[in-house]
Amino acid sequence: MSHELWRRLFSRDRGAIGARLKLDGDSYEIVGVLPETLETLYPQVEAWVPAKFSAESLTEEHRWYVDYTMVARLRKNVSLQQARAAMGIVAVRFNKEGFKFGIEVRPIVDEQVGDVRGPLYTLLAAVGLVLLVACSNVASLLLARNASRFREIAVRAAIGAGRARLVTQLLTESLLLSFLGGAFGLLLAYASLAGLIRMAPADLPHVDAIRLDSDVLFFTLAVSFIAAIVFGLVPSALSARTDLAKTLKEGGRGTGSSRVGRRLRSVLVTSEVALALVLLVGSGLLLRSFAKILDIQPGLIQPTC
């Protein structure tokens, strides 16, 4: 039975397994409850009964009308390829009786997501590239900002601050900046979520399930933390490597920028341009594909009155 029917009739009592339920005059034993997360696949179904085959339904003439969908759980340490091979053997044995049936095994996520899985991964990759461009830009700004603080860093080092403490201070600033950016992104997503759902295509599966939950929060925190560490550690470490005598003697003139820092800024700028070019080319290809789809003639004749 469905999770909703289990809740309504048995108040989620585990003792319902083994009980009997009468449907259309027939009595059935309850052998399981469908997980709540899978009910979106069958929103109108409350109970499943064993399939009944007749001699007529198994004939070659009617076999094209037979289409059964079953949900199963893979055994431990059994891969999807192994399950497909095993069900292929079952189909071969079944067809020895003169039938011509086929068995298809696919992940349930394909049934839940449908044909939008590829475009969603493409969108995720595009968002990842935008994140890399933004992080590279912020890393360049951090290098430039820290270069103007070389005298301050040198004074701190001169009065006893170790390199680890200097790196920790600069990295803390990077973490604060990253988490503020993540928080602003969450607020922007919360404010625009309703509008984006209304703009979604009508055939997009599980649109009603789109929401900001704890998984989104933890993912945003993890991405913010990783971005701060990866793109903030190197600028902080380079800024902490200062020549005290030279920096204090110059009085902050010339910003104390090292050759390594200048080279890193050049690499970051080059990476930004390369990633932006990839995004530009990908966007152009997507727009071109969309335009070609609009130009396809479906072959239907427009009825006239």
C-alpha positions as CSV (number, residue, x, y, z in Angstrom):
1,M,0.0,0.0,0.0
2,S,1.0,3.6,-0.4
3,H,2.5,5.6,2.5
4,E,-0.5,7.9,2.6
5,L,-3.0,4.9,2.8
6,W,-0.8,3.4,5.6
7,R,-1.0,6.7,7.5
8,R,-4.7,7.1,7.0
9,L,-5.8,3.5,7.8
10,F,-3.1,2.3,10.3
11,S,-1.6,5.6,11.7
12,R,1.8,4.4,10.5
13,D,1.6,1.3,12.7
14,R,4.3,-1.3,11.7
15,G,1.9,-4.0,12.8
16,A,0.0,-3.4,9.5
17,I,2.4,-5.7,7.8
18,G,0.6,-9.1,7.6
19,A,-2.8,-7.6,8.2
20,R,-5.5,-8.2,5.6
21,L,-7.3,-5.5,3.4
22,K,-10.4,-6.1,1.4
23,L,-10.5,-4.5,-2.1
24,D,-13.3,-4.9,-4.5
25,G,-14.6,-7.9,-2.6
26,D,-11.2,-9.7,-2.5
27,S,-9.1,-10.0,0.6
28,Y,-5.3,-9.3,0.3
29,E,-2.5,-9.6,2.8
30,I,-0.4,-6.4,3.2
31,V,3.2,-7.3,2.5
32,G,4.8,-3.8,2.4
33,V,4.4,0.0,2.4
34,L,5.9,2.1,-0.4
35,P,8.4,4.7,0.9
36,E,7.0,8.2,1.0
37,T,9.8,9.4,-1.3
38,L,8.5,7.2,-4.1
39,E,4.9,8.2,-4.0
40,T,5.5,11.0,-6.5
41,L,5.8,8.3,-9.1
42,Y,2.3,7.0,-8.5
43,P,0.3,9.9,-7.1
44,Q,-3.1,8.4,-7.9
45,V,-2.4,4.8,-6.7
46,E,-3.1,3.7,-3.1
47,A,-2.7,-0.1,-3.3
48,W,-1.0,-2.7,-5.5
49,V,-2.3,-6.2,-6.0
50,P,-0.6,-9.2,-7.7
51,A,-0.8,-9.1,-11.5
52,K,-3.2,-11.6,-13.1
53,F,-2.3,-13.0,-16.5
54,S,-4.7,-14.8,-18.7
55,A,-4.0,-17.0,-21.7
56,E,-5.4,-14.4,-24.0
57,S,-3.3,-11.6,-22.6
58,L,-0.1,-13.6,-23.2
59,T,-0.7,-14.3,-26.9
60,E,1.4,-12.7,-29.6
61,E,-1.7,-10.8,-30.8
62,H,-2.1,-9.0,-27.5
63,R,1.5,-8.8,-26.2
64,W,1.9,-5.2,-27.4
65,Y,-0.8,-4.2,-24.9
66,V,1.0,-5.8,-22.0
67,D,3.3,-3.2,-20.1
68,Y,4.0,-3.7,-16.5
69,T,6.1,-1.4,-14.3
70,M,7.7,-2.8,-11.2
71,V,9.8,-1.1,-8.5
72,A,12.5,-3.2,-6.9
73,R,15.5,-2.7,-4.6
74,L,18.9,-4.0,-5.7
75,R,20.6,-6.4,-3.4
76,K,23.7,-5.4,-1.5
77,N,26.8,-5.4,-3.7
78,V,24.7,-5.9,-6.9
79,S,25.3,-3.4,-9.7
80,L,22.7,-2.2,-12.2
81,Q,24.6,-4.0,-15.0
82,Q,24.4,-7.3,-13.1
83,A,20.6,-6.8,-12.5
84,R,20.1,-6.1,-16.3
85,A,22.1,-9.3,-17.2
86,A,20.1,-11.4,-14.7
87,M,16.7,-10.1,-16.0
88,G,17.9,-10.6,-19.5
89,I,18.4,-14.3,-18.7
90,V,14.9,-14.4,-17.2
91,A,13.5,-12.9,-20.4
92,V,15.3,-15.5,-22.5
93,R,13.9,-18.4,-20.4
94,F,10.4,-16.9,-20.5
95,N,10.5,-16.5,-24.3
96,K,11.4,-20.2,-24.8
97,E,7.7,-20.8,-24.3
98,G,7.1,-19.0,-27.6
99,F,6.6,-15.5,-26.3
100,K,8.5,-12.4,-27.3
101,F,8.7,-10.2,-24.3
102,G,11.5,-7.9,-23.2
103,I,12.5,-6.6,-19.8
104,E,14.1,-3.2,-19.2
105,V,15.9,-2.3,-16.0
106,R,16.7,1.3,-15.3
107,P,17.4,3.5,-12.2
108,I,14.4,4.9,-10.6
109,V,15.9,8.4,-10.8
110,D,15.4,8.2,-14.6
111,E,11.8,7.6,-14.0
112,Q,11.6,10.5,-11.5
113,V,13.7,13.0,-13.5
114,G,12.8,11.9,-17.1
115,D,14.4,13.6,-20.1
116,V,15.4,16.7,-18.2
117,R,18.4,15.0,-16.5
118,G,20.8,15.9,-19.2
119,P,19.8,19.6,-19.4
120,L,19.9,19.8,-15.6
121,Y,23.5,18.5,-15.6
122,T,24.4,21.0,-18.3
123,L,22.9,23.8,-16.2
124,L,24.8,22.6,-13.2
125,A,28.0,22.6,-15.2
126,A,27.3,26.2,-16.4
127,V,26.6,27.3,-12.8
128,G,29.9,25.7,-11.7
129,L,31.8,27.6,-14.4
130,V,30.2,30.8,-13.3
131,L,31.2,30.0,-9.7
132,L,34.8,29.4,-10.9
133,V,34.9,32.7,-12.7
134,A,33.6,34.5,-9.7
135,C,36.0,32.8,-7.3
136,S,38.9,33.6,-9.6
137,N,37.9,37.2,-9.7
138,V,37.6,37.4,-5.9
139,A,41.0,35.7,-5.6
140,S,42.5,38.4,-7.8
141,L,40.9,41.1,-5.8
142,L,42.2,39.5,-2.6
143,L,45.7,39.5,-4.0
144,A,45.4,43.1,-4.9
145,R,43.9,44.1,-1.6
146,N,46.5,42.2,0.4
147,A,49.3,43.7,-1.6
148,S,48.2,47.1,-0.4
149,R,48.4,45.8,3.2
150,F,52.0,44.6,3.1
151,R,53.1,47.3,5.5
152,E,50.4,46.4,7.9
153,I,51.3,42.7,7.6
154,A,55.0,43.5,8.0
155,V,54.3,45.5,11.2
156,R,52.2,42.7,12.7
157,A,55.1,40.3,11.8
158,A,57.6,42.6,13.3
159,I,55.8,42.7,16.7
160,G,55.7,38.9,16.9
161,A,52.9,37.6,14.8
162,G,53.9,34.3,13.2
163,R,53.2,33.4,9.6
164,A,50.5,30.9,10.7
165,R,48.7,33.6,12.6
166,L,48.9,36.0,9.7
167,V,47.5,33.3,7.3
168,T,44.8,32.5,9.7
169,Q,43.7,36.2,9.9
170,L,43.6,36.6,6.2
171,L,41.9,33.3,5.7
172,T,39.3,34.2,8.3
173,E,38.5,37.3,6.2
174,S,38.2,35.2,3.1
175,L,35.8,32.8,4.9
176,L,33.7,35.7,6.2
177,L,33.4,37.1,2.6
178,S,32.6,33.7,1.2
179,F,29.8,32.9,3.8
180,L,28.3,36.4,3.3
181,G,28.2,35.6,-0.4
182,G,26.6,32.3,0.3
183,A,24.0,33.9,2.6
184,F,23.2,36.5,0.0
185,G,22.8,33.7,-2.6
186,L,20.3,31.8,-0.3
187,L,18.3,35.0,0.2
188,L,18.2,35.7,-3.5
189,A,17.2,32.1,-4.2
190,Y,14.4,32.3,-1.6
191,A,13.1,35.5,-3.1
192,S,13.1,34.3,-6.7
193,L,12.0,30.7,-6.1
194,A,8.3,31.2,-6.6
195,G,8.8,33.2,-9.8
196,L,11.2,30.6,-11.2
197,I,8.7,27.8,-10.5
198,R,5.9,29.7,-12.3
199,M,8.3,30.1,-15.3
200,A,9.1,26.4,-15.4
201,P,7.8,24.3,-18.3
202,A,4.5,22.5,-17.6
203,D,6.1,19.0,-18.3
204,L,9.0,19.5,-15.9
205,P,8.7,16.6,-13.4
206,H,8.3,17.3,-9.7
207,V,8.1,21.0,-10.0
208,D,6.0,21.1,-6.8
209,A,8.9,19.4,-4.9
210,I,11.4,22.2,-5.6
211,R,12.1,24.0,-2.3
212,L,15.0,25.3,-0.2
213,D,15.5,22.6,2.5
214,S,18.4,21.6,4.8
215,D,20.2,19.8,1.9
216,V,20.4,23.1,0.0
217,L,21.6,24.9,3.1
218,F,24.4,22.3,3.8
219,F,25.4,22.3,0.1
220,T,25.7,26.1,0.1
221,L,27.7,26.0,3.3
222,A,30.0,23.4,1.9
223,V,30.5,25.2,-1.4
224,S,31.2,28.5,0.5
225,F,33.7,26.8,2.7
226,I,35.6,25.0,-0.1
227,A,35.6,28.1,-2.2
228,A,37.1,30.2,0.6
229,I,39.8,27.6,1.4
230,V,40.8,26.9,-2.2
231,F,40.7,30.5,-3.5
232,G,41.6,32.3,-0.2
233,L,44.4,30.1,1.1
234,V,46.9,30.9,-1.7
235,P,46.5,34.7,-1.6
236,S,46.7,34.6,2.2
237,A,49.9,32.5,2.2
238,L,51.5,34.7,-0.4
239,S,50.6,37.9,1.5
240,A,52.1,36.4,4.7
241,R,55.5,35.9,2.9
242,T,56.8,39.5,3.3
243,D,60.3,40.8,3.5
244,L,60.1,42.7,6.7
245,A,63.2,44.9,6.2
246,K,62.4,45.8,2.6
247,T,58.7,46.5,3.3
248,L,59.3,48.6,6.4
249,K,62.1,50.5,4.6
250,E,59.9,51.3,1.6
251,G,57.1,52.5,3.9
252,G,54.5,50.6,1.9
253,R,55.6,52.1,-1.5
254,G,55.5,49.7,-4.4
255,T,53.0,47.5,-2.5
256,G,55.6,44.8,-2.0
257,S,54.1,42.6,-4.7
258,S,56.2,39.6,-5.4
259,R,57.0,37.9,-8.6
260,V,54.9,34.9,-7.5
261,G,52.0,37.1,-6.7
262,R,52.1,38.8,-10.1
263,R,52.4,35.4,-11.9
264,L,49.4,34.1,-9.9
265,R,47.3,37.1,-10.8
266,S,48.2,36.6,-14.4
267,V,47.1,32.9,-14.2
268,L,43.8,33.9,-12.5
269,V,43.0,36.5,-15.1
270,T,43.8,34.0,-17.9
271,S,41.6,31.4,-16.3
272,E,38.7,33.9,-16.0
273,V,39.0,34.7,-19.7
274,A,39.2,31.1,-20.7
275,L,36.2,30.1,-18.5
276,A,34.2,33.1,-19.8
277,L,34.9,32.0,-23.3
278,V,33.7,28.5,-22.6
279,L,30.5,29.9,-21.1
280,L,30.0,32.1,-24.1
281,V,30.5,29.3,-26.6
282,G,28.2,27.0,-24.6
283,S,25.5,29.6,-24.4
284,G,25.7,30.2,-28.2
285,L,25.4,26.4,-28.9
286,L,22.4,26.2,-26.6
287,L,20.7,29.1,-28.3
288,R,21.4,27.6,-31.7
289,S,20.0,24.2,-30.7
290,F,16.9,25.9,-29.3
291,A,16.4,27.9,-32.5
292,K,16.7,24.7,-34.5
293,I,14.1,22.9,-32.3
294,L,11.7,25.8,-32.9
295,D,12.2,25.4,-36.7
296,I,11.3,21.7,-36.7
297,Q,8.0,21.1,-38.5
298,P,6.1,18.4,-36.5
299,G,4.3,17.2,-39.6
300,L,0.8,18.0,-38.3
301,I,-1.8,19.5,-40.5
302,Q,-3.5,22.5,-39.1
303,P,-7.3,21.9,-39.4
304,T,-9.3,24.5,-41.2
305,C,-13.0,25.4,-40.7
